[in-house]
Amino acid sequence: MFLKSCMLASVFRAAFGATGVPEVQQKHWPKVSNEVFITGRDTLFNSDELIRLSEEMLLYYTDAMKTQQLRDDYLELLNLCHRTYH
């Protein structure tokens, strides 16, 4: 599931620009119970279209890491996402 979160975060940033931590996340994240939280299975994301998008995202991460990033944490996110796909 982490992999899908990285991909969505990158797509969102590319489409809408950088943002801070959403207020909703700051408010509700501490209330998430680790005891009952269940991540989605990766088999749910094995459609041909999603596999193609995953391959496209790997290319994006690879290319984006070659350019200068405005912030170090963006480069760190790209590196983490790239490692997840490799």
C-alpha positions in Angstrom: 0.0 0.0 0.0 2.9 2.3 0.7 3.9 2.0 -3.0 0.4 3.2 -4.1 0.6 6.1 -1.7 3.9 7.2 -3.1 2.6 7.0 -6.6 -0.6 9.0 -5.7 1.5 11.6 -3.8 3.7 12.2 -6.8 0.8 12.4 -9.3 -1.0 14.9 -7.0 2.2 17.1 -6.6 2.7 17.0 -10.4 -0.9 18.1 -11.0 -1.4 20.6 -8.2 2.0 21.6 -6.9 3.5 21.2 -3.5 1.3 21.3 -0.4 1.8 21.0 3.4 0.4 18.3 5.6 -3.4 18.5 5.3 -5.2 19.6 8.4 -7.4 16.5 8.2 -4.4 14.3 8.3 -2.8 16.2 11.2 -6.1 15.9 13.2 -7.1 12.3 12.4 -3.8 10.4 11.8 -3.1 10.0 15.6 -6.6 8.4 16.0 -5.8 5.5 13.6 -5.6 2.3 15.5 -2.7 0.1 14.6 -4.5 -2.9 16.1 -7.4 -2.8 13.6 -5.8 -1.1 10.6 -5.5 -3.4 7.5 -3.6 -2.4 4.3 -4.9 -3.3 0.9 -3.4 -6.3 -0.8 -1.2 -5.7 -3.8 -3.2 -8.2 -5.8 -6.0 -5.7 -6.0 -3.8 -3.5 -8.1 -2.7 -6.1 -10.8 -4.9 -5.0 -13.7 -3.1 -4.3 -17.0 -3.9 -0.6 -16.7 -2.4 -0.3 -13.2 0.7 -2.3 -14.2 1.2 0.1 -17.1 0.8 3.1 -14.9 3.3 1.6 -12.4 5.8 1.2 -15.2 5.2 4.8 -16.3 5.7 6.1 -12.7 9.0 4.2 -12.5 10.1 6.1 -15.6 8.9 9.4 -14.1 10.8 8.8 -10.8 14.0 7.9 -12.7 13.8 11.1 -14.8 12.7 13.3 -12.0 15.7 12.3 -9.8 18.0 13.5 -12.6 16.7 17.1 -12.3 17.3 19.5 -9.5 14.5 19.4 -6.9 13.3 22.5 -5.1 13.4 20.8 -1.7 15.4 17.9 -0.3 12.3 16.1 0.9 11.0 15.9 -2.7 14.2 14.2 -3.7 13.9 11.9 -0.7 10.3 11.0 -1.7 11.4 10.3 -5.3 14.2 8.1 -4.0 11.9 6.1 -1.7 9.3 5.7 -4.4 11.9 4.6 -6.9 13.3 2.0 -4.5 9.8 0.7 -3.9 9.3 0.0 -7.6 12.8 -1.5 -8.1 
